[in-house]
Amino acid sequence: MSIQTPETTTYDDGLLDGELAAITGLSSRRVHARAAMADDYDPLYAQGLIDGYLHAIAVNAAHAEKERNTR
């Protein structure tokens, strides 16, 4: 009996990389440059990178807004 793990796609890899880029404070310009370079080779990764970055930025902005409103 073997353990089955879900396979990740390159989109998922890009999504994680984009979220990590936002958390570590990488600038939007650099993330978009990475996505532009990756788009020629792996468009799904590039889309995941941008989506992950924008998602993490939106989540952080929502948390900051919530903090401002609770004070």
N, C-alpha and C positions, 0 to 999 in steps of 0.2 A: 504494500500500500504506500503510495507516494502522496506527498502533500502538494496540492495544487495551489499555485499563487497566481493572482491576476497579472497578466502581462501589461506592462506599461507601453504606451505609444510615445512617439517622439513629441506629440502635443503635450502629453503629461510631463515629460522631461522639461520641456520649455516652460510649462506652467510653473513648475517648482523653481526653476532657475529664475523666472521673472519675479516670483514672490520673494525669493532670497535676495535678488538685486534691490528690490524696494526696501526690504528690511535693513539691508546693510548700507543703504543711502546712496546707491549708485544713481547718478544723474539720469534724467529722462533722455538727454541727448546721447549718452553712451549706450543705454538700453536700446534705443531706436537704431543706433548704428550697428549694434550686434545683430539685431533682428534683420536689418537690411542685408548684412553680409550672409546671414544664415538662410535668408529667403531663396537665394540661388540654389542652395544645396538641399534644403529641407524646409519647405514652406509650412508644414505642420508645426515644426519646432518653433519657427519664427512667430507664427500666430500664437502659439502657447506662451512664448516669452512675453509678448506684448500683453496678452490677456492676464497672465499672472501678475505682471507688474502693475497694470491698471487696477486689478482686483485688490491687491495689497494696499495700494495708495488709497482707494476708496474706503476700505475697511479702517485704515488708520485715520482718515479724515472723519469718518463717522464716530469713531471712539473719541477723537478730540472734540468734536461738536457736542457729544453727549456730556463730556467732562465740563465744557464751558456752560452748558445749560443746567447742570446740577449744582453749580456753585452759587 
